[in-house]
């Protein structure tokens, strides 16, 4: 969803100037060449640079999924998904291309089969009626570690989510 339709769904245009400590992500869309998009995340800022590029921002301590795909005349060059927690002021962070200043990388996967598997995990969480933004950060780390080791990650369940919400209330 882009342009005016996205603004109507969100309830109006987002601010053109980012608030302090906003994590900014540059998105590019050149059909079938370079496609960067956000799979999930609550944008608090948007700046349209031109027809093919825009910058979106995320508030500190929120999670988003950033997908990057690129191809040339011979096929896919890169397929990647990163699930990132936007950091607060003064927190350490890891750098990531197209993300300023960087973030707490919860999951980093390369290669279309693994990227597709992560997208299926995101879909499964949404099928439970849970917004992936609200899923436990440890779940994304678990998925990253299991996929890296060539093992099947455990499914995210309503019980795991409830336990995460309770733990977050006790120790934010």
LUMVEXFI-590758 format. One line per 2 residues: number of its first residue (from 1); their letters; for each residue y, x, z of C-alpha. Coordinates in pm, 1 decimal. Example, Ala and Ser with C-alpha at 12.3 -4.5 7.8 and 13.67 -1.06 7.14 Angstrom:
BEGIN
1	as	-450.0:1230.0:780.0  -106.0:1367.0:714.0
END
This chain:
BEGIN
1	xx	0.0:0.0:0.0  328.3:152.2:-104.1
3	xx	691.1:70.1:-160.2  836.7:-265.2:-67.3
5	xx	500.7:-424.8:14.7  439.4:-167.6:287.7
7	xx	783.3:-232.1:437.2  723.8:-606.3:449.5
9	xx	389.6:-565.7:627.0  535.8:-326.4:883.8
11	xx	830.3:-550.8:950.8  1108.3:-358.2:781.4
13	xx	1198.2:-13.6:656.8  1125.8:288.7:872.1
15	xx	1410.5:520.0:976.8  1520.1:777.4:717.5
17	xx	1589.5:1038.4:987.0  1299.2:1149.0:1204.1
19	xx	1330.8:1134.6:1581.7  1297.3:1466.6:1766.1
21	xx	940.6:1599.5:1800.3  809.3:1376.0:1521.6
23	xx	515.8:1530.3:1333.6  599.2:1515.0:962.0
25	xx	339.8:1496.8:683.7  427.0:1547.5:317.3
27	xx	230.3:1316.3:87.1  192.0:1366.2:-287.5
29	xx	34.0:1131.7:-541.2  -22.6:1253.6:-897.8
31	xx	-295.5:1019.3:-1020.3  -626.7:1204.4:-1068.8
33	xx	-461.4:1544.1:-1005.1  -326.1:1564.3:-648.9
35	xx	-375.4:1280.5:-405.0  -266.3:1315.5:-42.0
37	xx	-273.0:1003.9:172.5  -292.8:879.9:529.6
39	xx	-618.3:694.6:602.3  -500.2:570.3:941.9
41	xx	-204.9:625.2:1171.6  112.5:449.7:1286.2
43	xx	405.0:584.9:1090.9  737.2:593.4:1275.4
45	xx	932.9:760.8:996.8  933.9:754.1:618.6
47	xx	1145.8:944.7:369.9  1087.9:887.8:-1.3
49	xx	1159.4:1206.8:-193.9  1076.7:1077.8:-541.4
51	xx	823.7:854.8:-719.9  536.9:1085.6:-630.2
53	xx	631.5:1238.8:-297.1  725.7:1111.5:44.5
55	xx	732.7:1233.9:400.6  592.4:1025.1:684.9
57	xx	626.5:1091.5:1055.2  410.1:1026.7:1360.2
59	xx	518.1:999.4:1723.0  394.3:1256.9:1975.6
61	xx	44.5:1197.5:2116.7  -62.2:964.0:1834.2
63	xx	-357.4:1021.3:1603.5  -368.2:1005.9:1225.6
65	xx	-611.0:1091.9:944.2  -475.8:1297.6:654.8
67	xx	-682.5:1308.2:334.3  -624.9:1566.6:61.1
69	xx	-792.3:1564.5:-276.9  -711.3:1767.8:-587.0
71	xx	-870.6:1821.0:-927.7  -820.1:2018.7:-1245.0
73	xx	-959.7:1982.1:-1597.2  -1305.4:2085.4:-1476.9
75	xx	-1339.1:1855.8:-1174.5  -1261.6:1836.4:-804.7
77	xx	-1099.8:2145.0:-654.9  -1059.0:2025.7:-294.8
79	xx	-1166.0:1730.1:-84.3  -1059.1:1739.3:276.2
81	xx	-988.0:1513.0:571.4  -817.1:1616.1:892.5
83	xx	-786.6:1393.0:1196.7  -489.4:1519.0:1392.4
85	xx	-316.8:1433.5:1718.5  60.4:1475.7:1692.2
87	xx	169.4:1712.1:1969.8  441.1:1668.6:2229.2
89	xx	731.9:1907.5:2267.8  618.4:2241.6:2407.6
91	xx	246.4:2178.9:2350.8  43.9:2438.2:2163.0
93	xx	-66.7:2334.3:1815.9  -260.2:2448.5:1512.0
95	xx	-89.7:2476.3:1176.2  -204.7:2268.0:883.4
97	xx	-77.8:2261.2:522.9  175.6:1983.6:456.2
99	xx	201.9:1902.8:832.0  510.1:2013.8:1027.2
101	xx	501.2:2161.4:1278.3  121.6:2117.5:1302.6
103	xx	-96.1:1934.8:1550.3  -406.6:1923.5:1764.7
105	xx	-678.8:1918.4:1497.0  -957.2:1693.1:1623.9
107	xx	-1164.3:1697.7:1305.4  -1151.6:1915.7:994.9
109	xx	-1401.3:1849.9:715.0  -1419.2:1987.4:360.8
111	xx	-1631.3:1878.5:65.7  -1656.4:1526.7:-71.0
113	xx	-1997.7:1434.5:82.4  -1870.6:1517.0:433.1
115	xx	-1529.9:1358.7:370.9  -1703.0:1042.5:251.0
117	xx	-1920.9:1045.5:565.4  -1610.1:1065.9:787.9
119	xx	-1451.9:777.6:594.5  -1768.7:576.2:664.4
121	xx	-1734.9:654.5:1037.5  -1374.5:533.2:1025.2
123	xx	-1486.9:213.0:850.5  -1756.9:160.5:1116.2
125	xx	-1498.6:188.3:1395.2  -1276.9:-63.8:1218.7
127	xx	-1578.9:-294.5:1178.8  -1602.1:-301.4:1560.7
129	xx	-1246.7:-437.8:1569.7  -1111.9:-107.7:1703.8
131	xx	-818.2:67.9:1541.6  -929.2:429.7:1472.2
133	xx	-594.1:541.5:1614.8  -714.4:423.3:1954.5
135	xx	-1060.3:585.7:1935.0  -1135.5:860.2:2186.2
137	xx	-1018.4:1202.6:2063.0  -1347.9:1345.6:2191.3
139	xx	-1533.4:1125.6:1942.2  -1354.8:1290.0:1649.7
141	xx	-1436.7:1634.2:1794.8  -1800.0:1523.5:1830.7
143	xx	-1813.8:1406.7:1467.6  -1659.3:1736.9:1352.9
145	xx	-1906.5:1946.9:1552.9  -2214.5:1749.9:1447.4
147	xx	-2122.8:1747.8:1078.2  -2046.4:2121.6:1093.4
149	xx	-2392.7:2183.1:1238.8  -2559.6:1960.7:978.6
151	xx	-2655.1:1692.9:1230.5  -2590.0:1318.9:1240.1
153	xx	-2305.9:1221.5:1478.0  -2355.9:942.0:1730.2
155	xx	-2194.1:613.3:1640.9  -1880.2:505.1:1822.3
157	xx	-1959.3:192.0:2021.5  -1760.2:-70.6:2205.9
159	xx	-1905.2:69.2:2533.6  -1783.8:422.1:2452.1
161	xx	-1443.6:283.6:2362.8  -1418.9:85.5:2688.5
163	xx	-1518.2:397.9:2885.1  -1244.8:594.1:2702.8
165	xx	-984.2:329.6:2784.0  -1080.9:331.6:3151.5
167	xx	-1076.0:712.8:3165.7  -733.2:714.9:3000.5
169	xx	-597.3:470.4:3261.7  -718.0:694.2:3546.3
171	xx	-601.8:1026.4:3400.9  -346.5:987.3:3120.9
END
